[in-house]
């Protein structure tokens, strides 16, 4: 099966079919018709790519409505721990955390619907991450949750003294204090 449910409504793991031989491999990382045939009908309008070193923690980020984004995330090089928090009031998984290792080797992708805060930590020497978005970036709509909120108890798989974070990510509010308009 190409899509695996995570137990969080709308949050899906996509595992592309990989064709390999002595030359290497080939796979379709995204095919709109294939996704649509499985009930997943997004129009992605922006691709973002980031390269980071070991210990970098990015997140937890989101964009508020009406600029909330659905993202399809994959790792081109290295290994990351991808982390999402369900911020949709009324969701059966509201306030819960989901984590998954995405790597260049496993080729898994995570489809993150609107209403989730998203982040990742780099577990390999370097990692290159690519994610598709269905809404353009809108700086004024940025929001986030503190990466080390004790109520979320996220294990980023990186020792605290090895974490590399932006100032912005160090100063986001706790989940319980964050103001957003997401609903399920």
DAQUIWO-V824569 format. One record per pair of residues at least 12 apart in sequence whose ideal C-beta (glycine too) atoms are under 10 Angstrom apart, sorted by the first residue. I is the first residue (numbers start at 1). J is the second residue. Records with the same first field share a line. If there is no record, write none. Layout:
# DAQUIWO-V824569
I: J / J
This chain:
# DAQUIWO-V824569
1: 13 / 15 / 38
2: 14 / 15 / 16 / 17 / 31 / 34 / 35 / 37 / 38 / 40
3: 15 / 34 / 35 / 38 / 39 / 40 / 109 / 111
4: 108
6: 84 / 93 / 98 / 100 / 110 / 111
7: 92 / 93 / 96 / 98
8: 84 / 85 / 86 / 88 / 91 / 92 / 93 / 94 / 96 / 97 / 98 / 112 / 113 / 116
9: 86 / 88 / 91 / 92 / 93 / 113 / 115 / 184
10: 40 / 70 / 86 / 88 / 91 / 93 / 111 / 112 / 113 / 114 / 115 / 116 / 184
11: 84 / 86 / 93 / 98 / 100 / 110 / 111 / 112 / 113 / 115 / 116
12: 35 / 38 / 40 / 72 / 109 / 110 / 111 / 112 / 113
13: 82 / 98 / 100 / 102 / 108 / 109 / 110 / 111
14: 29 / 30 / 34 / 35 / 38 / 40 / 72 / 73 / 74 / 107 / 108 / 109 / 110 / 111
15: 27 / 106 / 107 / 108 / 109
16: 28 / 29 / 30 / 31 / 34 / 74 / 107 / 108 / 109
17: 34 / 107
18: 106 / 107
25: 107
27: 107
29: 72 / 74 / 76 / 107 / 109 / 130 / 132
30: 44 / 47 / 72 / 74 / 109 / 132
32: 44
35: 72 / 111
40: 70 / 72 / 111 / 113
42: 69 / 70 / 71 / 72 / 111 / 113 / 114 / 132 / 133 / 134 / 135
43: 70 / 134 / 135
44: 69 / 70 / 71 / 72 / 131 / 132 / 133 / 134 / 135
45: 69 / 132 / 133 / 134 / 135 / 136 / 137
46: 69 / 71 / 131 / 132 / 133 / 134 / 135 / 136 / 137
47: 72 / 130 / 131 / 132 / 133
48: 69 / 71 / 73 / 129 / 130 / 131 / 132 / 133 / 137
49: 76 / 128 / 129 / 130 / 131
50: 80 / 120 / 122 / 127 / 128 / 129 / 130 / 131
51: 76 / 77 / 78 / 122 / 126 / 127 / 128 / 129
52: 78 / 80 / 120 / 121 / 122 / 124 / 126 / 127 / 128 / 129 / 164
53: 78 / 122 / 124 / 125 / 126 / 127 / 164
54: 78 / 79 / 121 / 122 / 123 / 124 / 125 / 126 / 127 / 158 / 162 / 164
55: 121 / 122 / 123 / 156 / 158 / 159 / 160 / 161 / 162 / 163 / 164 / 165
56: 80 / 120 / 121 / 122 / 126 / 127 / 158 / 162 / 163 / 164 / 165 / 166
57: 81 / 83 / 119 / 120 / 121 / 122 / 147 / 148 / 154 / 156 / 157 / 158 / 162 / 163 / 164 / 165 / 166 / 169 / 170
58: 80 / 83 / 118 / 119 / 120 / 121 / 122 / 129 / 147 / 164 / 165 / 166 / 169
59: 82 / 83 / 84 / 85 / 117 / 118 / 119 / 120 / 121 / 144 / 145 / 146 / 147 / 154 / 156 / 165 / 166 / 169 / 172
60: 83 / 84 / 85 / 87 / 97 / 116 / 117 / 118 / 119 / 120 / 143 / 144 / 145 / 146 / 147 / 148 / 149 / 152 / 154 / 169 / 172 / 175 / 178
61: 116 / 117 / 118 / 119 / 142 / 143 / 144 / 145 / 147 / 168 / 169 / 172
62: 84 / 85 / 87 / 112 / 114 / 115 / 116 / 117 / 118 / 119 / 141 / 142 / 143 / 144 / 145 / 178 / 180 / 182
63: 114 / 133 / 135 / 136 / 137 / 138 / 139 / 140 / 141 / 142 / 143 / 144 / 180
64: 138 / 140 / 141 / 142 / 143 / 179 / 180 / 181 / 182
65: 114 / 115 / 135 / 141 / 180 / 181 / 182 / 183
66: 114 / 135 / 138 / 141 / 181
67: 114 / 135 / 136 / 137 / 138 / 139 / 140 / 141 / 142
68: 87 / 88 / 113 / 114 / 115 / 116 / 134 / 135 / 138 / 141 / 143 / 180 / 181 / 182
69: 112 / 113 / 114 / 115 / 116 / 118 / 131 / 132 / 133 / 134 / 135 / 136 / 137 / 138 / 141
70: 111 / 112 / 113 / 114 / 115 / 116 / 132 / 133 / 134 / 135
71: 84 / 109 / 110 / 111 / 112 / 113 / 114 / 116 / 118 / 131 / 132 / 133 / 134 / 135
72: 109 / 110 / 111 / 112 / 130 / 131 / 132 / 133 / 134
73: 100 / 102 / 108 / 109 / 110 / 111 / 112 / 118 / 120 / 129 / 130 / 131 / 132 / 133
74: 102 / 103 / 104 / 106 / 107 / 108 / 109 / 110 / 128 / 129 / 130 / 131 / 132
75: 101 / 102 / 103 / 104 / 105 / 106 / 107 / 108 / 109 / 110 / 120 / 122 / 124 / 127 / 128 / 129 / 130 / 131
76: 103 / 104 / 107 / 127 / 128 / 129 / 130
77: 103 / 104 / 124 / 125 / 126 / 127 / 128 / 129 / 130
78: 102 / 103 / 104 / 105 / 122 / 123 / 124 / 125 / 126 / 127 / 128 / 129
79: 101 / 102 / 103 / 104 / 105 / 106 / 121 / 122 / 123 / 124 / 125 / 126 / 127 / 157
80: 100 / 101 / 102 / 103 / 104 / 119 / 120 / 121 / 122 / 123 / 124 / 127 / 128 / 129 / 157
81: 99 / 100 / 101 / 102 / 103 / 119 / 120 / 121 / 122 / 123 / 127 / 154 / 155 / 156 / 157 / 158
82: 98 / 99 / 100 / 101 / 102 / 108 / 109 / 110 / 112 / 118 / 119 / 120 / 121 / 129 / 131
83: 97 / 98 / 99 / 100 / 110 / 116 / 117 / 118 / 119 / 120 / 121 / 147 / 152 / 154 / 155 / 156 / 157
84: 96 / 97 / 98 / 99 / 100 / 110 / 112 / 113 / 115 / 116 / 117 / 118 / 119 / 120
85: 97 / 98 / 115 / 116 / 117 / 118 / 119 / 145 / 149 / 152 / 154 / 175 / 178
86: 98 / 112 / 113 / 115 / 116 / 117 / 182 / 184
87: 114 / 115 / 116 / 117 / 143 / 145 / 175 / 178 / 180 / 181 / 182 / 183 / 184
88: 113 / 114 / 115 / 116 / 180 / 182 / 183 / 184
89: 115 / 180 / 181 / 182 / 183 / 184
90: 182 / 183 / 184
91: 115 / 116 / 182 / 183 / 184
92: 184
93: 116 / 184
94: 115 / 175 / 182 / 183 / 184
95: 151 / 152 / 175 / 176
96: 152
97: 117 / 149 / 151 / 152 / 153 / 154 / 155 / 175
98: 110 / 112 / 116
99: 119 / 120 / 121 / 154 / 155 / 156 / 157
100: 120
101: 120 / 123 / 157
102: 120 / 123 / 127 / 129
103: 123 / 124 / 127
104: 124 / 127 / 128
105: 124
109: 130 / 131 / 132
110: 131
111: 132
112: 131 / 133
113: 134 / 182
114: 134 / 135 / 182
115: 180 / 181 / 182 / 183 / 184
116: 182
117: 143 / 144 / 145 / 147 / 152 / 172 / 175 / 178 / 180 / 182
118: 131 / 144 / 145
119: 144 / 145 / 147 / 154 / 156 / 165 / 169
120: 156
121: 147 / 154 / 155 / 156 / 157 / 158 / 162 / 163 / 164 / 165
122: 156 / 157 / 158 / 164
123: 156 / 157 / 158
142: 168 / 172
143: 172 / 173 / 178 / 179 / 180 / 181 / 182
144: 168 / 169 / 171 / 172 / 173 / 178 / 180
145: 169 / 172 / 173 / 174 / 175 / 176 / 177 / 178 / 180
146: 169 / 170 / 171 / 172 / 173 / 174 / 175 / 177 / 178
147: 163 / 165 / 169 / 170 / 172
148: 160 / 163 / 165 / 169 / 170 / 174
149: 172 / 173 / 174 / 175 / 176 / 177 / 178
150: 174 / 175
151: 174 / 175 / 176
152: 174 / 175 / 176
